């Protein structure tokens, strides 16, 4: 059978760093208050003139370099983003042009913080269906553009960045030991809209709007929903928690990471956490954390890697990958 194997991984963060102390100079909060409730110490943010496609481009180039490939070898670009450069066209097509890729197809998907996991399912199924041999999957966000900087419950949580992977068709004997995506499980529940959303949009307010969140309720649903998705993914593969080498979760809040790991019995040393340095970068957070653990040598060939995320909507999901 054909399996989607990750052959390249890359990331990019805008150079400007915004610390908790700097935020505390603007609003009524403190470094201690933010760290105790979120685990976040700093985040990277774009400045005037920097766009989501700029971040996506650099992450994509880094992923292609690791893969030893040229953009002309890519058949499809899938970009997960909540913060496109423009309402249309898709940021993926802007990225396609900037990579000088003159063939194939490119499109965006929108599942907020779960976007990269949803994108993994899309890329994997395109490859399994024979519609593409090589896919560039990107998660890129400029979440700082959506924040109300007077709302201390939300503006301290988010940052900007991009991560990317190159997936390529690979022959597999259908064993769990073979490298590639073993499965991806996706879920959503639109009834939970009011817990995490942006209060604007082209057809409602004709504005971009600001992010709004009911933090306690989001936390409660996050741990429960994410845990269920992970169990579903492992059950389908016939594997258990003890088989996992690395847990790469969406970097929303250190408390959510700790709560999910504790609920499932995942050892803390197996959890990849970048939330202290990056904050919540929405669809970029999973590939950023993945790229960090690949670059520093933690994730090695043959390791079983579990990815998960939950975002507004609500959307959530998990992906199980043999590296």
N, C-alpha and C positions, 0 to 999 in steps of 0.2 A: 504494500500500500504506500501511498504518498503521505509524508508527514512534513509539517512546516518547521524547519530548523532555523534557529536564530544564528546568523553568521556574522552579525555586526551589531554593536551597541554604542551609542554615543549620547552626550549630554552637553548642555550649554546653559550658563547662568549669566544674566546681565551683570556688568562689573559693579554697579552701584549697590552697596550693602546698606540696609536700614536696620539699625539695632533697636532693641527695646528701649534703651535709654533715650534715643533720638525721638521715638514715638512719644515717650513720656514727657518730652519737652513741648509737645503739641496738644496733648489731651490729658485728662485726669486718669492716669494709670501709672504703673511703675514696672521696672524690670522684674522685680520679685513677684508681683501680681501676675504678670504674663507667664513667667517661667513655671510658677506653681500650678497654674491652671491648664497650661498647654504644653510645656516642655520647650517652647520656642525661645531662642535667644536672639535670632536675627533672621532676615529674609533679604533676598535680592529683588530689586525693583527696576523697572525700565525708567528712562528719562524721556523728556520730550524728543520726539523723532524716532524712538525705538518702537518697533512693531512686533506683533506675534510672529510674523513671517521671518523677521530678522533672527529671532531666537531659533525658530524651526530650521532655518537654513544652516546655522552653525552646528546644531545637534545632528542634522542629517549628514553633513559633511564628515563629522567625526565618526558616525556609524558606518558610512561608506568606506572611510579610511580603514577602520578595523576589519571590515569585510574584504578589503582589497579589491573593491569594485568601483566602477564608474557609474554615474547616474544613467547612462544609456543602457545599462544592463537591468534597470528597474522596469517592470511592466506596469506597476500600479503604485500610486501614493495615496495613503489614507491618513488624514490629519484629524486627530481628536482635539477639539478646541471649543471653549465657551466664549472666547474673546477673539473672534476673527478680525482681520485687518479692516474689512468692510462687510456690510450686510450681505452683499454678493459682489464679485464671484467668490468661490471658496478659497480659503487661504491655501489649500492644497494645490490649486492651480497656479497661484502666485509662486509657491515653492517650486512647482514643476518648471516654470519659466526661469526662475533664478538658478536652478540646477542645470539649465540648458538641456532639459529632457524634452525631446520633440516628438514623442510617441506615447502610446499607452493611454492611461486615464488617471485622473486625480479627483478626489472629492473629500469633503469634510464630514465628520460625524459629531453629533452633539449628545453626550450623556453626562455632561458636567465632569465631576471627579472620577466617574467610572468610565470616562471616554476611552482611555487606553485599553482597558479590559474589553470593552465592546469592540474596539478596533482590532484587538487580537483575534476575536471571534470572526470578524469580517475578513481579515487577512488570511487566517487559517482556512476558512471555507472557500475563499477564492482560489487558494492554492490546491486544496483537495478536490475542487470541482474542475481543475484544469484550466481555469480562466486566467491564471497568472502563475508564472514560475518564481518570480522574485518580487517581493512587496516591501516598500518602505513605509513603516508605520511610525507616526510621529504623534507625540502629545506635547502641545505647546500652548502656553497661556501667559497673558498679561493681566492677571487678576487684580492688580493694583488699580486698573482703570475702572473697575466695578465697585470699588469700596467707598463707603461713606466714612471719611476720615474723622468724623465727629462721633462715630459709634464705636466705642472702645470694645464692645463685645465681638465685633467682626473684623475691624481694620487691623487688629494685632495678629490675626490668624494667617493671612494669606501673603503669598509672594509670587514672583514671576520666574519663568524658566521653561526649558524644553528638553525632552529626551526622545530618542529615536532608536528603533531596531530595524535591521534588515532581515526579513524572513525569506527562506528559499526552499523550494521543493526538494525533498530528500527521500530516497527509497528507505522503507522500513519494513521489518518483519512483523510489525504490529505488537512488539513487545514493549513493556514499560521501561526497559533498559535502553532502548534506542533513543537518540537525541531528537528533540522537537517538542511541539505542543501536544500534550496528551489529551487535554480537553479544556473547554472553557464553558462556564455556566453563567448565564445572564438572567437577571430578574429586574422587575420594576413594580412600583405601586403608585400610580398617579394621585391617589387619594391623600397622599402625604405632602402634597405641593406646598402647603403653607408653612411647613417646618423649615424649608430651605429653598429660597427662590430669589430672583431679581425682579424688583418692582417696576420694570419697564420693558419696552420692546416696540418694534416697528408698527405692529398692528394694534397695539393697545394704547400706548402713551406717546408713540413716535419719539421716544427718547431711549437712551441706553439703560437708565435706571441704576439702582444700587442693590447690593446684596443684602438680604434680610434672613435672619436665622433665629430659631428657637433652640438654643444650644443644648439644654438638658434633654429635650425630646430627641434631638438628633443623636446624642450620645447613646441613649437607651436603644433606639432602633439600630444604630450602627453595630454595636456589639452583637446583638441578636441576629440581624440579617447577614452580616459578614460571616459569622460562625456557621450559619446554616448553609451558605453558599460553599464554604470550604469543605464541609462535610459531604455535600452533594458531589463536589468535584473528586474528592478522594474515594468516595464510594463507587463512582462510575469507573474509576481506574483500578479498583480493587486494592487500594493502598490505605495506609493508616497515617495518623499524625506522626508516629515514630519514624516513618520513612522519609519525612521532609528533612532536607539538609538546610534550606534557607527559606525563611518567610519574609517576603518583600511586600509589605502592606502599603496602602494609600497613606500618605503622611499627613493626616488631618490634625492629629492631636496625640501627644504621647500617652495620655490617659486611655484613649481608644485603643491604641496599639497594645498597651499593657493589659487592658481589660479583655481584648480578644485573645491574646496569647494565653492569658491565665484561664479563660473559659475553656479553651481547647486543649490546654496542657502542653503548649509549645514552649520550650525552654527559652528564656530571655536571650541567651547567647546566640540563638538561631534567628533572631529578629533583626532585620536590617532597618535601622532608624536614621533618617537624615532630617527629621522635622526640626531639630534644634537649629540647624544651619539654613534650612530652606523654607521653613514654614509650610503651609498648605499651598501647593502649586497646581491644584486641581488635576486636570488630565495629564499634566507633566510629572506629577509626583512619583508615580510608580516607575516610569522609565528612568527618572533621575536617580532614584534609590537603586534601581537595578544596575545602572551604569556605574554608580559609585562602588557597589560591591564587586562588580566585574573588574573595574580598574584597579582596585586595591588587592585583588587576588583572592578574595573570600569565596566567590563563586567559581568553581572549577569544572572542567569537563566531567560529565557523569553525574553531577549533583542534581538532586530533585529540588526544584524551585517553585514555590507557591506564591502567586500574585493575587492580590485582592484589592477591591475599592468599593466605596459607596459615595453617591453624589445626590444632589438635589433632584427632585422629581417624584419619588425617590427612584434611583437606579442603583444596582449593586451587582457584583459578580466576582468570580474567581477563575484563575487560569493556572493550570498545572503544567509545568515545563520540565523536560529533562534537558539539562544543559549539554 
